[in-house]
Amino acid sequence: MSQHDFLVEIGTEELPPKALKKLSEAFGAGIEQGLRDADLNFGKVRLYAAPRRLAVLVESLDERQPDREIEKRGPSVKAPEKAVAGFARGCGVDADALEVIDTDKGQYYQYRSIQQGQPTAGLLAEIVNRSLAALPIPKRMRWGASKVEFVRPAHWCLMLLGDEVIDAEVLGHKAGRKTYGHRFHYNRAIEIMAPADYDRVLRDNAYVMADFASRRDNIHEQVTLAAQNLGATAVIDDDLLDEVTALVEWPVALAGRFEERFLSVPAEALISSMKEHQKYFHVVDNAGQIQPYFITVSNIESSDPQQVIAGNEKVIRPRLSDAAFFFETDKKQTLESRIDRLKPIVFQQQLGTLFDKTERIAKLAGEIASRIGGDRALAERAGMLCKTDLVTEMVLEFDDLQGLMGSYYAKHDSEHDEVAAAMLEQYLPKFAGDQLPQTLTGCAVAMADRLDTLTGLFGINQPPTGSKDPFALRRATLGVLRILVEKELDLDLRELLDFSADLHANLPARDGLADKVLDFMLERFRAWFEDDGVPAEVFQAVVATRPTRPLDFAKRVTAVNRFRAMNEATALAAANKRVSNILAKQEQASAPASVRRELLSEDAEVALFDALETIRNEVESKFNVCDYAAAYERLATLREPVDQFFDQVMVMADDEQVRNNRLALLTSLRGLFLRGADISLL
């Protein structure tokens, strides 16, 4: 079968830079899926994305669909003639054209035909339009008098299969072979004669690097070289690099300079101003200190680049001046003096203001600090100040600096070092894999803030539902769990949740609130351990005993996962399951509180009793110090006496005293295993 390359390009107004990469990937994935659904074979798929275009090149695409053999089974040969005639009519043939086949249920009529594959050219328009309609565009727009909708106004459509133009209409435009070059360097049409020429023709003739990845690499190389020419190192953030790549078609990196007086402003504020507002890359020296330079990526190849640099230096100066002004202005007031300014700011309508929240955070942080060996007074102080930088001029202008500026201002106010550190550490970890607070005060405030939000929102019946989690409670939960486990802080989560809930006034869902939040938080452990390769049944075995201390929970999971790999695990898990089933069916009220040795008559039950008594104290001492691994290693030695007991002893003996004594023995056995987890679930 003949094969041809296929190219589609959608030309538009400048596309949203932060969405360009995602749109390109979704467009390509949609076309690939459409081709597969059409049963078409193809080779490599190449994606192209630039500010004014989305394009997909599919190599070696089948010229037409393969023919398909269609088989339809009809009624039995014993069926009435009218039924047979109806089946044939439905297939578009006479009854004489039907075949008779033998099946295990007898002879049946069957219709068989060959469906001719359609030419690929006739399928591509629908595939492209369907892919465009499915793009992740939150809000589509219209333009002119057209009813067509897209993320930005569309201006042209190029669609080729081999060297032939596809007869199609996409986003209100008739497909052709024309594309357009750079808006300034080559603002005119250019024809693409074959799909494979697309990238080369645009690059060599029209000042457009259409390949996103190649353009990104080119920018990275240029920015790196520009910084080296300054004797410095460019700090190239991946997200910023992607955004800049989406802003230019013909990148040219240029280095500019700003006044050294601005270096007295916190480096993060300078970086935020350059990065967020101007899309500049900053540079640092060998010690990692910011230098008075920036690198911008222009979308034109100027004959006088110094003019472009001067223009950018002129633009960045007032931005940095604003940052310097905000910093100096903010330092004239202490963080403490800003506490009352939190009173009018609503955190959540039913949960009060930011001032109310900081009061709760302070009390809870103090309680947490006292339990982890921290300083209650410092934690309470940090809790009261933790949101005050939100009303500073700097954070109002650069909201991504919250916490960080609080730390700077706390140091300026001569607050304790741990209080200053906690201003920033309260937001850690911000994402999966992010660093954790380093100070105990920071840990206390970070957990208090999250626990306050969790108990508050659950207390007003606003837990996360499905994918909706506007207050990021799932992320908050993982943050608390990570701090407790990775910092080895052995706190009882249920006690903290109860303490936190009591700080809220008039929560409508106060009854059982701590347990609801605890269940939600412990469930977040599931994904955590799945990522670590821990089987689901291990998590289930531990969560069944409902430990309330996350550090303890993690230790149990590690120990049970290790136990699961032991040779004795399968037999002991099965035995525990059997014991659980037996005990669940019995009325335990009449069973003795402890096993009476004189009622043990069978050798196997005596052996099990003796084995239990031999290891009991050692195992319980291991459980008491949370050494679950050692405890389960010791419990593994019970495999043989447990197996012999079930092989040789009738638990439900006729004699009530003997029966109850044996049930008590099993209860003792089961209780010892349950100190760590319910291994019957393994």
C-alpha positions as CSV (number, residue, x, y, z in Angstrom):
1,M,0.0,0.0,0.0
2,S,1.3,3.5,-0.9
3,Q,2.2,5.8,1.9
4,H,2.6,9.6,2.1
5,D,3.6,12.2,4.7
6,F,0.7,14.2,6.1
7,L,1.1,17.8,7.3
8,V,-1.5,20.1,8.9
9,E,-0.8,23.6,10.2
10,I,-3.3,26.0,11.9
11,G,-2.2,29.6,11.7
12,T,-3.6,31.9,14.4
13,E,-3.1,35.1,16.3
14,E,-0.4,34.7,19.0
15,L,-1.4,31.7,21.2
16,P,-1.3,31.8,25.0
17,P,2.4,31.2,25.8
18,K,1.9,29.2,29.0
19,A,-0.6,26.9,27.1
20,L,1.3,26.5,23.8
21,K,3.2,23.3,24.7
22,K,0.1,21.6,26.1
23,L,-2.0,22.6,23.1
24,S,0.6,21.2,20.7
25,E,0.8,17.9,22.5
26,A,-3.0,17.6,22.7
27,F,-3.3,18.4,19.0
28,G,-0.8,15.8,18.0
29,A,-2.3,13.2,20.4
30,G,-5.8,13.8,19.0
31,I,-4.6,13.3,15.4
32,E,-2.7,10.1,16.3
33,Q,-5.8,8.7,18.0
34,G,-8.0,9.6,15.1
35,L,-5.6,7.8,12.7
36,R,-5.6,4.7,14.9
37,D,-9.4,4.8,15.1
38,A,-9.5,4.9,11.4
39,D,-7.2,1.8,11.2
40,L,-4.5,3.7,9.4
41,N,-0.8,2.8,9.7
42,F,1.7,5.6,10.1
43,G,5.3,6.3,11.1
44,K,6.8,9.0,13.3
45,V,4.7,11.9,14.4
46,R,6.4,15.3,14.7
47,L,4.9,18.3,16.5
48,Y,5.5,21.9,15.7
49,A,4.4,24.9,17.8
50,A,5.3,28.5,17.6
51,P,3.4,31.7,18.7
52,R,1.3,31.8,15.6
53,R,1.0,28.2,14.6
54,L,0.2,24.6,15.6
55,A,1.3,21.9,13.2
56,V,1.6,18.1,13.1
57,L,3.6,16.1,10.6
58,V,2.8,12.4,10.2
59,E,5.3,10.4,8.3
60,S,4.5,7.4,6.1
61,L,0.7,7.5,6.4
62,D,-1.3,4.9,4.6
63,E,-3.0,6.2,1.4
64,R,-6.2,4.4,2.3
65,Q,-7.8,2.2,4.9
66,P,-7.3,-1.6,4.6
67,D,-10.3,-3.6,3.3
68,R,-12.2,-5.2,6.1
69,E,-13.9,-8.6,6.1
70,I,-17.4,-8.3,7.6
71,E,-19.2,-11.4,9.1
72,K,-22.7,-11.3,10.5
73,R,-24.3,-14.4,12.0
74,G,-28.0,-14.7,11.3
75,P,-30.8,-17.1,12.4
76,S,-30.7,-20.8,12.6
77,V,-31.5,-22.8,9.4
78,K,-34.5,-24.0,11.3
79,A,-35.9,-20.5,11.7
80,P,-39.0,-19.4,9.7
81,E,-38.4,-18.2,6.2
82,K,-39.6,-14.7,7.1
83,A,-36.9,-14.4,9.8
84,V,-34.2,-15.5,7.3
85,A,-35.5,-13.1,4.6
86,G,-35.5,-10.2,7.1
87,F,-31.9,-10.9,8.1
88,A,-30.9,-11.0,4.4
89,R,-32.7,-7.8,3.7
90,G,-30.9,-6.1,6.6
91,C,-27.6,-7.2,5.0
92,G,-28.7,-5.8,1.6
93,V,-28.7,-9.1,-0.2
94,D,-31.1,-11.9,-1.2
95,A,-31.5,-15.0,1.0
96,D,-29.7,-17.0,-1.6
97,A,-26.5,-15.0,-0.9
98,L,-26.3,-16.2,2.7
99,E,-23.9,-19.0,3.7
100,V,-24.6,-21.8,6.1
101,I,-22.1,-22.5,8.8
102,D,-21.7,-25.2,11.4
103,T,-21.5,-24.2,15.1
104,D,-21.6,-26.0,18.4
105,K,-25.3,-25.1,18.6
106,G,-26.1,-26.3,15.1
107,Q,-26.3,-24.8,11.6
108,Y,-26.8,-21.0,11.2
109,Y,-27.0,-18.6,8.3
110,Q,-24.1,-16.1,7.9
111,Y,-23.5,-13.1,5.7
112,R,-19.9,-12.4,4.7
113,S,-18.6,-9.4,2.6
114,I,-15.6,-7.2,2.1
115,Q,-15.9,-3.6,3.0
116,Q,-13.6,-1.4,0.9
117,G,-11.3,0.9,2.8
118,Q,-11.8,4.6,2.3
119,P,-9.1,6.9,0.9
120,T,-7.2,8.6,3.7
121,A,-7.6,12.0,2.1
122,G,-11.4,11.9,2.7
123,L,-10.9,11.1,6.4
124,L,-8.4,13.7,7.4
125,A,-10.7,16.7,7.7
126,E,-12.9,15.1,10.3
127,I,-9.8,13.8,12.2
128,V,-8.3,17.2,12.4
129,N,-11.5,19.0,13.3
130,R,-12.2,16.5,16.0
131,S,-8.8,16.9,17.5
132,L,-9.1,20.7,17.5
133,A,-12.5,20.5,19.1
134,A,-11.0,18.3,21.9
135,L,-8.1,20.7,22.8
136,P,-7.9,21.7,26.5
137,I,-9.1,25.2,26.0
138,P,-10.9,26.6,29.1
139,K,-12.5,29.5,27.3
140,R,-12.9,29.7,23.5
141,M,-13.4,32.9,21.6
142,R,-15.1,34.1,18.4
143,W,-13.9,36.7,15.9
144,G,-15.6,38.8,13.3
145,A,-19.0,37.6,12.2
146,S,-18.0,34.0,12.3
147,K,-19.5,31.5,14.7
148,V,-16.3,29.5,14.7
149,E,-14.6,29.2,18.1
150,F,-11.0,28.7,19.0
151,V,-8.4,29.7,21.6
152,R,-7.3,32.6,19.3
153,P,-8.6,33.8,15.9
154,A,-7.5,31.5,13.1
155,H,-6.0,33.0,9.9
156,W,-5.1,30.1,7.7
157,C,-5.0,26.3,7.4
158,L,-2.4,24.2,5.5
159,M,-3.1,20.6,4.9
160,L,-1.1,18.3,2.6
161,L,-1.1,14.6,2.0
162,G,2.1,14.0,0.0
163,D,2.2,16.9,-2.4
164,E,-1.6,17.2,-2.7
165,V,-3.8,19.7,-0.9
166,I,-6.6,18.1,1.2
167,D,-10.1,19.3,0.3
168,A,-11.2,20.4,3.7
169,E,-12.4,23.4,5.8
170,V,-10.9,23.9,9.2
171,L,-11.9,26.7,11.6
172,G,-13.6,28.5,8.8
173,H,-10.6,28.4,6.4
174,K,-10.2,26.4,3.2
175,A,-7.1,24.2,3.4
176,G,-4.3,25.1,1.1
177,R,-0.5,24.8,0.9
178,K,0.3,28.3,2.0
179,T,1.8,29.2,5.4
180,Y,3.1,32.6,6.6
181,G,6.5,33.6,7.8
182,H,7.7,35.7,10.7
183,R,5.4,38.6,11.5
184,F,8.2,41.2,11.0
185,H,11.0,39.6,9.0
186,Y,8.8,37.8,6.5
187,N,5.2,38.8,6.8
188,R,4.0,37.1,3.6
189,A,2.8,33.8,2.3
190,I,5.1,31.0,1.4
191,E,4.1,27.7,-0.2
192,I,5.0,24.3,1.1
193,M,5.3,21.8,-1.7
194,A,5.8,18.7,0.4
195,P,5.3,18.0,4.2
196,A,8.9,17.1,4.7
197,D,9.9,20.6,3.5
198,Y,7.9,22.4,6.2
199,D,10.5,22.9,9.0
200,R,13.4,23.6,6.6
201,V,11.5,26.1,4.4
202,L,10.2,28.1,7.4
203,R,13.6,28.2,9.0
204,D,15.7,28.9,5.9
205,N,13.3,31.3,4.2
206,A,10.8,32.7,6.6
207,Y,12.6,33.4,9.9
208,V,10.5,30.8,11.8
209,M,11.8,28.0,13.9
210,A,8.7,25.9,14.0
211,D,10.0,23.0,16.1
212,F,9.3,23.9,19.8
213,A,12.0,21.6,21.1
214,S,14.7,22.8,18.7
215,R,13.8,26.4,19.4
216,R,13.9,25.8,23.1
217,D,17.4,24.2,22.8
218,N,18.5,27.1,20.7
219,I,17.4,29.6,23.3
220,H,19.0,27.7,26.1
221,E,22.3,27.7,24.2
222,Q,22.1,31.4,23.4
223,V,21.2,32.4,26.9
224,T,24.0,30.3,28.3
225,L,26.6,31.8,25.9
226,A,25.4,35.4,26.6
227,A,25.9,34.8,30.4
228,Q,29.4,33.3,29.8
229,N,30.3,36.4,27.8
230,L,29.5,38.4,31.0
231,G,31.7,36.1,33.1
232,A,28.6,34.8,34.8
233,T,26.1,31.9,34.8
234,A,22.5,32.2,33.6
235,V,19.9,30.7,35.9
236,I,17.5,29.0,33.4
237,D,14.2,28.0,35.0
238,D,12.4,25.3,32.9
239,D,9.0,27.0,33.1
240,L,10.4,30.3,32.1
241,L,12.3,28.7,29.3
242,D,9.1,27.1,28.0
243,E,7.2,30.4,28.2
244,V,9.9,32.3,26.4
245,T,10.1,29.6,23.7
246,A,6.4,30.0,23.2
247,L,6.7,33.8,22.8
248,V,9.3,33.9,19.9
249,E,9.6,32.4,16.5
250,W,13.1,33.6,15.8
251,P,15.0,33.9,19.1
252,V,17.9,36.3,19.6
253,A,19.4,36.4,23.1
254,L,20.6,39.8,24.3
255,A,22.3,40.8,27.6
256,G,21.4,44.0,29.4
257,R,22.4,45.7,32.6
258,F,20.7,47.3,35.6
259,E,22.0,49.6,38.3
260,E,24.0,48.0,41.1
261,R,22.1,50.0,43.7
262,F,19.2,47.6,43.1
263,L,21.2,44.8,44.5
264,S,20.3,46.0,48.0
265,V,16.8,44.7,47.3
266,P,16.3,41.0,48.2
267,A,17.4,39.0,45.2
268,E,14.1,37.1,45.0
269,A,12.2,40.4,44.5
270,L,14.6,41.3,41.6
271,I,14.2,37.9,40.1
272,S,10.5,37.9,40.4
273,S,10.3,41.3,38.8
274,M,12.5,40.3,35.9
275,K,11.0,36.9,35.5
276,E,7.3,37.5,35.9
277,H,6.9,40.9,34.2
278,Q,9.7,40.9,31.6
279,K,10.5,37.2,31.0
280,Y,14.2,37.9,31.6
281,F,16.7,35.4,32.8
282,H,18.9,36.5,35.7
283,V,22.6,35.7,36.1
284,V,24.8,34.8,39.1
285,D,28.4,34.7,39.9
286,N,30.4,31.6,41.0
287,A,29.1,32.0,44.6
288,G,25.5,32.1,43.4
289,Q,25.0,35.8,44.1
290,I,22.8,37.7,41.6
291,Q,24.6,40.1,39.3
292,P,23.4,43.4,37.8
293,Y,22.6,41.9,34.4
294,F,19.7,40.2,32.7
295,I,19.3,38.3,29.4
296,T,16.2,38.9,27.3
297,V,15.2,36.9,24.2
298,S,14.1,39.1,21.4
299,N,11.8,37.9,18.6
300,I,13.7,39.9,15.9
301,E,17.2,40.0,14.5
302,S,17.9,43.6,14.8
303,S,20.4,45.5,12.7
304,D,21.1,47.6,15.8
305,P,20.8,45.2,18.8
306,Q,22.1,47.9,21.2
307,Q,18.9,49.8,20.6
308,V,16.9,46.7,21.6
309,I,19.0,46.3,24.8
310,A,18.7,49.9,25.7
311,G,14.9,49.7,25.3
312,N,14.8,46.7,27.7
313,E,17.1,48.4,30.2
314,K,14.7,51.4,30.1
315,V,11.7,49.1,30.8
316,I,13.3,47.2,33.7
317,R,14.5,50.3,35.5
318,P,11.1,51.4,36.8
319,R,10.2,47.8,37.7
320,L,13.2,47.4,39.9
321,S,12.7,50.9,41.2
322,D,9.2,49.9,42.3
323,A,10.6,46.8,44.0
324,A,13.2,49.0,45.8
325,F,10.5,51.5,46.9
326,F,8.2,48.7,48.2
327,F,11.1,47.2,50.1
328,E,12.1,50.4,51.8
329,T,8.5,51.4,52.5
330,D,7.7,48.1,54.0
331,K,10.6,48.2,56.4
332,K,9.2,51.4,58.0
333,Q,6.5,49.3,59.7
334,T,7.0,46.1,61.8
335,L,5.2,42.9,61.0
336,E,3.6,43.1,64.5
337,S,2.1,46.5,63.6
338,R,0.3,44.8,60.6
339,I,-1.5,42.2,62.6
340,D,-4.7,44.3,63.0
341,R,-4.7,44.8,59.2
342,L,-5.6,41.1,58.8
343,K,-9.0,41.7,60.6
344,P,-10.9,42.9,57.5
345,I,-9.5,40.1,55.2
346,V,-11.9,37.2,55.0
347,F,-10.2,33.8,54.9
348,Q,-13.5,31.9,54.5
349,Q,-16.9,33.3,55.2
350,Q,-17.8,30.7,57.9
351,L,-14.3,30.4,59.3
352,G,-13.6,34.1,59.8
353,T,-10.8,36.4,58.9
354,L,-7.1,36.0,58.4
355,F,-6.7,37.5,61.9
356,D,-9.0,34.7,63.3
357,K,-6.9,32.1,61.4
358,T,-3.6,33.4,62.7
359,E,-4.9,33.3,66.3
360,R,-5.8,29.7,65.8
361,I,-2.5,28.9,64.1
362,A,-0.6,30.5,67.0
363,K,-2.3,28.4,69.6
364,L,-2.0,25.2,67.7
365,A,1.6,25.9,66.7
366,G,2.5,26.5,70.3
367,E,0.8,23.2,71.3
368,I,2.7,21.3,68.6
369,A,6.0,22.9,69.4
370,S,5.7,21.9,73.1
371,R,5.1,18.3,72.0
372,I,8.1,18.1,69.6
373,G,10.7,19.7,71.9
374,G,10.4,23.2,70.3
375,D,9.8,26.5,72.0
376,R,6.1,27.2,72.6
377,A,6.6,31.0,72.8
378,L,8.5,31.2,69.5
379,A,5.9,29.1,67.7
380,E,3.0,31.2,69.0
381,R,4.9,34.4,68.0
382,A,5.6,33.0,64.5
383,G,1.9,31.9,64.2
384,M,0.6,35.4,65.0
385,L,3.0,37.0,62.5
386,C,2.8,34.3,59.8
387,K,0.3,36.1,57.5
388,T,1.3,39.7,58.1
389,D,3.5,40.0,55.0
390,L,0.4,39.5,52.9
391,V,-0.5,43.1,53.5
392,T,3.0,44.5,52.6
393,E,3.4,46.5,49.5
394,M,6.0,44.0,48.1
395,V,3.8,41.0,48.4
396,L,0.7,42.8,47.1
397,E,2.8,43.5,44.0
398,F,4.6,40.1,43.9
399,D,2.4,37.5,45.5
400,D,4.8,34.7,44.8
401,L,7.1,36.3,47.4
402,Q,4.8,35.7,50.4
403,G,6.6,34.0,53.2
404,L,10.0,35.0,51.8
405,M,9.4,38.7,52.3
406,G,8.0,37.9,55.7
407,S,11.3,36.3,56.6
408,Y,13.3,39.4,55.4
409,Y,11.0,41.7,57.3
410,A,11.1,39.6,60.5
411,K,14.9,39.7,60.4
412,H,14.7,43.5,59.9
413,D,12.4,43.7,63.0
414,S,15.0,41.7,65.0
415,E,12.6,38.8,65.6
416,H,14.2,35.5,66.7
417,D,15.9,33.6,64.0
418,E,13.5,30.7,64.2
419,V,10.5,33.1,63.9
420,A,12.0,34.7,60.8
421,A,12.7,31.3,59.3
422,A,9.1,30.1,60.1
423,M,7.7,33.0,57.9
424,L,9.1,31.1,54.9
425,E,9.0,27.6,56.2
426,Q,5.2,27.7,56.9
427,Y,4.6,27.1,53.2
428,L,6.9,24.1,52.9
429,P,6.6,21.7,51.3
430,K,4.9,23.5,48.4
431,F,4.8,20.5,46.1
432,A,5.8,16.8,45.9
433,G,9.5,16.5,46.5
434,D,9.9,20.0,47.9
435,Q,12.1,20.7,50.9
436,L,10.7,20.6,54.4
437,P,11.0,23.1,57.2
438,Q,14.3,23.0,58.9
439,T,13.4,24.5,62.3
440,L,11.0,23.1,64.9
441,T,9.2,26.4,64.9
442,G,8.8,26.2,61.2
443,C,7.5,22.7,61.4
444,A,5.0,23.7,64.1
445,V,3.6,26.6,62.1
446,A,3.5,24.7,58.8
447,M,1.5,21.9,60.3
448,A,-0.7,24.2,62.3
449,D,-1.7,26.2,59.3
450,R,-2.7,23.1,57.3
451,L,-4.5,21.4,60.2
452,D,-6.5,24.5,60.9
453,T,-7.6,24.6,57.3
454,L,-8.5,20.9,57.2
455,T,-10.5,20.9,60.4
456,G,-12.2,24.1,59.5
457,L,-13.4,23.1,56.0
458,F,-14.4,19.6,57.1
459,G,-16.2,21.2,60.0
460,I,-18.3,23.3,57.7
461,N,-19.0,20.3,55.4
462,Q,-16.7,21.4,52.6
463,P,-14.3,18.5,52.1
464,P,-12.8,17.9,48.6
465,T,-15.2,16.3,46.2
466,G,-13.9,14.5,43.1
467,S,-11.3,16.6,41.4
468,K,-12.5,19.8,43.1
469,D,-10.2,20.8,45.9
470,P,-10.2,24.7,46.0
471,F,-8.2,24.9,49.3
472,A,-5.7,22.2,48.2
473,L,-6.6,20.0,51.2
474,R,-5.0,16.9,49.6
475,R,-1.7,18.7,49.2
476,A,-2.0,20.2,52.7
477,T,-2.5,16.6,54.1
478,L,0.6,15.3,52.3
479,G,2.6,18.2,53.6
480,V,1.6,17.4,57.2
481,L,2.3,13.7,56.7
482,R,5.7,14.4,55.1
483,I,6.8,16.7,57.9
484,L,5.7,14.1,60.6
485,V,7.3,11.1,58.9
486,E,10.4,12.6,57.3
487,K,11.3,14.8,60.3
488,E,10.5,11.8,62.6
489,L,8.0,13.8,64.7
490,D,6.0,11.2,66.7
491,L,2.7,13.1,67.2
492,D,-0.8,11.7,67.6
493,L,-2.7,13.2,64.7
494,R,-6.1,12.6,66.2
495,E,-5.2,14.6,69.3
496,L,-3.9,17.5,67.2
497,L,-7.1,17.4,65.1
498,D,-9.2,17.5,68.2
499,F,-7.2,20.4,69.6
500,S,-7.5,22.2,66.3
501,A,-11.2,21.6,66.0
502,D,-11.8,23.0,69.5
503,L,-10.2,26.3,68.4
504,H,-12.9,26.9,65.9
505,A,-16.2,28.4,67.1
506,N,-19.5,26.9,66.1
507,L,-18.5,24.3,63.5
508,P,-21.8,22.7,62.3
509,A,-20.1,19.3,61.8
510,R,-18.1,19.2,65.0
511,D,-19.3,15.7,66.2
512,G,-16.8,13.1,65.0
513,L,-14.9,15.8,63.1
514,A,-11.4,14.6,64.2
515,D,-12.1,11.0,63.1
516,K,-13.4,12.2,59.7
517,V,-10.4,14.3,59.0
518,L,-8.1,11.6,60.3
519,D,-9.6,9.0,57.9
520,F,-9.1,11.5,55.0
521,M,-5.5,12.1,56.0
522,L,-4.6,8.5,56.5
523,E,-6.1,7.6,53.1
524,R,-3.5,10.0,51.5
525,F,-0.9,7.5,52.6
526,R,-2.2,5.1,50.0
527,A,-0.7,7.0,47.0
528,W,2.4,7.7,49.0
529,F,3.2,4.0,49.6
530,E,2.0,3.0,46.1
531,D,4.7,5.4,44.7
532,D,7.2,3.5,46.9
533,G,6.1,0.2,45.4
534,V,4.3,-1.0,48.5
535,P,1.4,-3.4,47.6
536,A,-2.1,-2.2,48.4
537,E,-2.8,-5.1,50.7
538,V,0.1,-4.0,53.0
539,F,-1.5,-0.5,53.3
540,Q,-4.9,-2.1,54.0
541,A,-3.4,-4.4,56.7
542,V,-2.0,-1.4,58.5
543,V,-4.9,1.0,58.1
544,A,-7.3,-1.6,59.4
545,T,-5.8,-1.1,62.9
546,R,-6.2,2.6,62.4
547,P,-2.9,4.0,63.9
548,T,-3.2,7.7,64.7
549,R,0.5,8.5,64.6
550,P,1.7,9.0,61.0
551,L,5.4,8.2,61.9
552,D,4.2,5.0,63.6
553,F,1.9,4.2,60.6
554,A,4.9,4.4,58.3
555,K,7.0,2.2,60.5
556,R,4.2,-0.4,60.5
557,V,3.9,-0.4,56.7
558,T,7.7,-0.9,56.3
559,A,7.7,-3.8,58.8
560,V,4.6,-5.5,57.3
561,N,6.0,-5.1,53.8
562,R,9.2,-6.8,55.0
563,F,7.2,-9.5,56.8
564,R,5.1,-10.1,53.6
565,A,8.3,-11.2,51.8
566,M,9.2,-13.9,54.5
567,N,8.5,-17.5,53.8
568,E,6.2,-17.8,56.8
569,A,4.0,-14.8,55.8
570,T,1.5,-16.6,53.5
571,A,0.7,-19.4,56.0
572,L,0.4,-17.0,59.0
573,A,-1.7,-14.6,57.0
574,A,-4.0,-17.5,56.1
575,A,-4.1,-18.6,59.7
576,N,-5.0,-15.1,60.9
577,K,-7.8,-15.0,58.4
578,R,-9.1,-18.3,59.6
579,V,-8.9,-17.1,63.3
580,S,-10.6,-13.9,62.4
581,N,-13.5,-15.8,60.7
582,I,-13.8,-18.2,63.6
583,L,-13.9,-15.5,66.3
584,A,-16.3,-13.4,64.2
585,K,-18.9,-16.1,64.4
586,Q,-18.7,-16.8,68.1
587,E,-20.3,-15.2,71.2
588,Q,-17.2,-14.2,73.1
589,A,-19.0,-13.2,76.3
590,S,-18.6,-16.6,77.8
591,A,-15.0,-17.1,76.8
592,P,-12.4,-16.8,79.7
593,A,-10.3,-13.6,79.8
594,S,-7.2,-15.7,79.7
595,V,-6.2,-19.2,78.7
596,R,-6.3,-21.9,81.4
597,R,-3.4,-24.2,80.8
598,E,-5.0,-27.1,82.6
599,L,-7.8,-27.2,80.0
600,L,-5.3,-27.7,77.2
601,S,-5.4,-31.4,76.4
602,E,-4.0,-31.7,72.8
603,D,-0.3,-31.7,72.2
604,A,-0.7,-29.1,69.4
605,E,-2.6,-26.6,71.5
606,V,-0.2,-27.0,74.3
607,A,2.7,-26.4,71.9
608,L,1.0,-23.3,70.5
609,F,0.3,-22.0,74.0
610,D,3.9,-22.6,75.1
611,A,5.3,-20.9,71.9
612,L,3.1,-17.9,72.5
613,E,4.1,-17.6,76.1
614,T,7.8,-18.0,75.2
615,I,7.8,-15.0,72.8
616,R,5.0,-12.9,74.2
617,N,7.0,-10.6,76.5
618,E,9.7,-10.1,73.9
619,V,7.2,-9.3,71.1
620,E,5.2,-7.0,73.2
621,S,8.3,-5.1,74.3
622,K,9.2,-4.7,70.6
623,F,5.7,-3.4,69.8
624,N,5.9,-1.0,72.8
625,V,8.9,0.7,71.3
626,C,7.5,0.5,67.7
627,D,10.1,-2.0,66.5
628,Y,7.5,-3.7,64.3
629,A,10.1,-5.3,62.1
630,A,11.7,-7.2,65.0
631,A,8.3,-8.1,66.4
632,Y,7.0,-9.7,63.2
633,E,10.3,-11.5,62.7
634,R,9.7,-13.1,66.1
635,L,6.0,-13.8,65.4
636,A,7.1,-15.6,62.2
637,T,8.5,-18.4,64.4
638,L,4.8,-19.3,65.3
639,R,4.2,-20.7,61.8
640,E,4.8,-24.3,62.7
641,P,2.8,-24.5,66.0
642,V,0.0,-22.5,64.3
643,D,-0.1,-24.9,61.4
644,Q,-0.1,-27.9,63.7
645,F,-2.9,-26.5,65.8
646,F,-5.2,-26.2,62.9
647,D,-4.2,-29.6,61.5
648,Q,-4.7,-31.4,64.8
649,V,-7.1,-29.5,67.1
650,M,-10.9,-29.2,66.8
651,V,-11.6,-25.7,68.0
652,M,-15.3,-26.1,68.3
653,A,-15.2,-29.0,70.8
654,D,-18.3,-30.3,72.4
655,D,-17.1,-29.4,75.9
656,E,-18.0,-25.7,76.4
657,Q,-15.0,-25.1,78.7
658,V,-12.6,-26.6,76.3
659,R,-14.1,-24.8,73.4
660,N,-14.0,-21.4,75.1
661,N,-10.5,-22.1,76.2
662,R,-9.4,-22.7,72.7
663,L,-11.2,-19.6,71.5
664,A,-9.3,-17.7,74.2
665,L,-6.1,-19.1,72.9
666,L,-6.9,-17.9,69.3
667,T,-8.0,-14.5,70.7
668,S,-4.6,-14.2,72.4
669,L,-2.8,-15.2,69.2
670,R,-4.9,-12.8,67.1
671,G,-4.5,-9.9,69.5
672,L,-0.7,-10.2,69.5
673,F,-0.6,-10.0,65.7
674,L,-3.0,-7.1,65.7
675,R,-0.6,-5.0,67.7
676,G,1.0,-4.0,64.4
677,A,-1.4,-4.7,61.6
678,D,-4.2,-7.0,60.5
679,I,-2.1,-9.5,58.5
680,S,-5.1,-11.5,57.6
681,L,-5.6,-9.0,54.8
682,L,-2.3,-9.8,53.2
